Amino acid sequence: MQTPARYLVIIESGGASEAHMYTAERRRVAEFDPTEEVSVMTQGLVPQQGAEGSEWDPVLGGHSRAERAAALVYTLDV
């Protein structure tokens, strides 16, 4: 059984937005283009601005500091 996603991160990458889903342990379980589906998944949720903490380094280390600062991090109801 797959571990459910706990976080949804919307982040810019080379000028285009990407949506990444991570488990509570910050293991990536999905990556896709943000679509209407993201709107449905995040309805009623308030994102945290920025994914700059060291807990994000292993999975977002390839992104620039500016991209990480601008990222939106949603904590999903599991």
N, C-alpha and C positions, 0 to 999 in steps of 0.2 A: 504494500500500500504506500502511495506517495505521500510525503509530508506536505501538509497544506501550506500555501503561500501566506505569509504574515505581512509582508511589505510590498508595496507597489511604488516604484521609483520612476518618475518621468524626468528624463534628463536629455539635454542637447548633446549631439555628437556630430561634429562636422557640419553644423547648421541644420540638422534634422532632429526632430524629437524621437526618442525611443522610450518604450515602456519596458521595464524589467520587473519581474516578480521574484521575491526571495523568501526563503523560509525564515523562521525566527533565528536560526543560526547563520543567516545571511548566505545561504547557498542558493544560487540562481536556479530557478525552476522553469522560467519562461522569459522570452524576449520577443517583443512584437512592436509594430507601429501603433501609436495611440489612435484609437478609433472611438466610435460611439460606445463600444463595449466598456472602455475606460470610464466614460461618463456614468454609465450604469453602476459599475463596480465602486465608484467613489462617491456616489450620491449620498449626501448627508455627512460625509467625512471631511475633516479639515486637515489639509496637509501641513507637514512641518517643512519650513523653507531650509534647504541645504542638506547635503549629505557629506559633510566635511569631517565628521568624527573618525577616529582611528578604526572604529568597528567597520567602516565602509571601505577602508584602504584595500583589502584583498580583492574586492569585487569591482570597485570603481577606480582603482589606481591608474587606469589608462586614460581617464578623463582629466581634463584640465581643472585647475583650481576654480576657475570661473564657472565652468560647467557644473561642477559639484556644488558650488555656492548657490547656483540658481535652481538646482534640482528640487523637485517637489517629492516628498516622501509621505506616502499614505500608510497608516497602520490599518490593516484589514481585519474585520471581524472574522474570527475563525470558529 
